[in-house]
Amino acid sequence: MTGKPEKLFKIGELMERSGLSRQTLHNYTMLGLIRPKRRTPSGHRLYPEQVFETLERIKKLRRSHTLLEIQEKLSG
């Protein structure tokens, strides 16, 4: 299947579109709640577009769950 290459997003774009802080996104990455698809040659994390759906789900779950509970829900 040929098509456009997948759009990947840097952390600044995630911050802008999600309204979350750099630190929050970094924490989510370190906990494995979101995962970069790959890194640039300079080491910047690049996230797939699906990450925005995951971030919305996390935002909703944060109202009534801890990050550890969310981690369990997303991994299971």
Backbone bond lengths (Angstrom), bond angles and torsions (degrees), N, CA, C in turn:
res aa  C-N    CA-C-N  psi(-1)  N-CA   C-N-CA  omega(-1)  CA-C   N-CA-C  phi
1 M - - - 1.449 - - 1.518 109.22 -
2 T 1.307 116.28 124.42 1.451 119.53 178.38 1.524 108.82 -107.51
3 G 1.283 114.69 148.05 1.454 120.04 -179.44 1.507 109.10 -177.23
4 K 1.318 113.65 -169.28 1.451 118.23 178.85 1.520 110.13 -67.52
5 P 1.333 116.46 145.73 1.460 118.02 175.24 1.532 109.61 -63.79
6 E 1.311 114.99 149.52 1.466 120.49 -179.64 1.530 110.47 -62.48
7 K 1.322 115.88 133.70 1.461 121.05 177.08 1.517 108.65 -77.01
8 L 1.317 116.03 127.41 1.454 121.90 176.72 1.523 109.10 -114.95
9 F 1.315 116.41 149.41 1.461 122.06 -172.35 1.517 111.60 -121.28
10 K 1.336 115.51 135.90 1.457 121.29 173.53 1.531 109.08 -81.22
11 I 1.316 115.42 167.96 1.456 121.52 -176.15 1.534 111.95 -58.56
12 G 1.323 117.83 -37.00 1.462 120.88 178.95 1.519 112.28 -61.79
13 E 1.330 116.20 -38.07 1.463 120.42 177.58 1.525 110.82 -70.09
14 L 1.328 116.75 -36.21 1.459 119.99 175.89 1.521 109.94 -63.87
15 M 1.326 116.86 -43.00 1.463 121.57 178.99 1.525 110.28 -59.31
16 E 1.312 115.85 -47.29 1.463 121.02 -176.93 1.526 111.81 -63.45
17 R 1.318 116.38 -46.91 1.474 119.97 -176.01 1.520 113.95 -77.83
18 S 1.334 117.11 -29.27 1.464 119.72 -175.78 1.523 112.93 -95.51
19 G 1.332 116.55 -23.18 1.458 120.04 -175.54 1.518 113.03 79.13
20 L 1.324 117.48 9.20 1.461 121.73 -179.95 1.525 109.81 -95.42
21 S 1.326 115.78 154.81 1.460 120.22 -179.36 1.526 111.22 -78.01
22 R 1.318 115.18 161.63 1.465 121.60 176.65 1.535 109.47 -58.03
23 Q 1.340 116.49 -43.53 1.467 120.36 -178.66 1.531 111.51 -63.10
24 T 1.323 116.71 -42.40 1.469 120.29 178.64 1.516 110.17 -61.48
25 L 1.324 117.28 -46.68 1.464 120.79 179.81 1.528 110.91 -63.57
26 H 1.333 116.27 -38.37 1.464 120.43 177.16 1.531 109.92 -63.31
27 N 1.332 116.41 -44.13 1.467 120.50 178.11 1.526 111.06 -60.30
28 Y 1.330 116.82 -44.36 1.463 121.03 179.12 1.531 110.87 -61.26
29 T 1.323 116.45 -38.45 1.465 120.87 178.35 1.528 110.07 -66.61
30 M 1.335 116.85 -45.70 1.462 120.72 -178.42 1.539 111.51 -64.17
31 L 1.331 117.00 -32.30 1.463 121.30 178.11 1.534 112.39 -81.94
32 G 1.325 116.57 -8.04 1.458 120.17 -179.71 1.520 113.57 81.74
33 L 1.348 117.20 13.24 1.464 120.17 178.51 1.523 110.76 -71.65
34 I 1.322 115.73 -35.03 1.468 121.58 173.01 1.522 106.79 -128.27
35 R 1.324 115.53 151.03 1.465 119.82 -176.95 1.521 110.45 -133.15
36 P 1.330 115.51 130.51 1.463 117.54 174.77 1.524 110.07 -68.85
37 K 1.314 115.16 149.56 1.469 120.90 178.11 1.529 109.34 -76.30
38 R 1.331 114.66 -40.72 1.471 120.72 177.64 1.522 108.95 -164.92
39 R 1.325 115.62 -175.60 1.467 121.30 179.15 1.531 109.37 -123.13
40 T 1.323 113.86 153.65 1.462 119.29 174.07 1.527 107.80 -74.97
41 P 1.324 117.53 167.62 1.473 119.51 176.47 1.538 112.38 -57.39
42 S 1.333 117.00 -27.41 1.466 120.10 179.16 1.529 112.68 -89.22
43 G 1.344 116.94 3.73 1.455 120.40 173.76 1.520 116.69 95.78
44 H 1.331 117.76 1.67 1.466 120.07 178.78 1.530 109.84 -72.03
45 R 1.319 115.23 136.04 1.465 120.09 178.20 1.525 110.21 -74.75
46 L 1.327 115.44 139.43 1.461 121.86 177.59 1.525 108.26 -120.71
47 Y 1.328 115.68 124.65 1.456 122.11 -174.88 1.526 110.64 -107.82
48 P 1.345 116.90 142.55 1.472 120.23 177.31 1.527 110.68 -74.31
49 E 1.311 116.67 161.58 1.457 122.04 -177.78 1.534 112.53 -58.81
50 Q 1.326 117.64 -30.62 1.465 121.21 -179.32 1.521 112.64 -61.08
51 V 1.329 117.34 -17.70 1.462 120.66 -179.33 1.530 111.29 -60.44
52 F 1.331 117.53 -28.02 1.466 119.83 -178.57 1.526 110.98 -68.08
53 E 1.328 116.86 -35.74 1.473 120.14 175.79 1.530 109.71 -65.00
54 T 1.320 115.83 -42.92 1.465 120.24 178.96 1.522 110.62 -63.19
55 L 1.317 117.68 -41.77 1.464 120.67 179.63 1.528 111.52 -63.78
56 E 1.315 117.24 -38.15 1.474 119.93 177.31 1.529 110.09 -65.37
57 R 1.312 115.72 -40.55 1.473 119.16 178.20 1.529 110.52 -63.60
58 I 1.327 116.64 -42.94 1.467 120.81 178.74 1.528 110.09 -61.52
59 K 1.340 117.07 -44.41 1.472 120.61 179.59 1.524 111.02 -56.29
60 K 1.320 116.59 -44.17 1.473 120.50 -179.98 1.524 110.73 -66.34
61 L 1.319 116.51 -43.84 1.460 120.25 -178.82 1.531 112.34 -67.20
62 R 1.336 117.49 -29.31 1.476 121.51 -178.50 1.526 111.85 -62.86
63 R 1.297 117.15 -21.01 1.466 120.17 179.93 1.518 111.79 -64.10
64 S 1.332 116.23 -29.55 1.466 118.51 -174.46 1.535 113.97 -137.32
65 H 1.317 117.87 6.55 1.467 120.68 -177.48 1.525 110.79 -133.62
66 T 1.328 115.37 152.62 1.464 120.63 173.13 1.529 108.60 -79.52
67 L 1.323 116.01 166.06 1.465 119.47 177.30 1.529 111.04 -62.31
68 L 1.321 117.22 -35.58 1.469 119.21 178.72 1.519 110.99 -66.78
69 E 1.317 117.32 -38.19 1.468 120.46 176.41 1.526 110.49 -65.52
70 I 1.314 116.31 -40.46 1.462 120.81 178.41 1.529 109.74 -64.66
71 Q 1.312 116.60 -40.93 1.456 121.31 178.22 1.529 110.26 -57.91
72 E 1.325 116.27 -43.22 1.468 120.49 178.17 1.521 111.32 -64.51
73 K 1.346 117.35 -42.89 1.464 121.49 -178.98 1.531 110.99 -64.23
74 L 1.311 116.93 -43.12 1.460 120.43 -176.93 1.528 112.30 -73.01
75 S 1.320 117.27 -28.40 1.463 119.10 -178.83 1.528 111.88 -87.10
76 G 1.337 116.29 -17.29 1.462 119.33 -176.18 1.445 110.89 -106.20
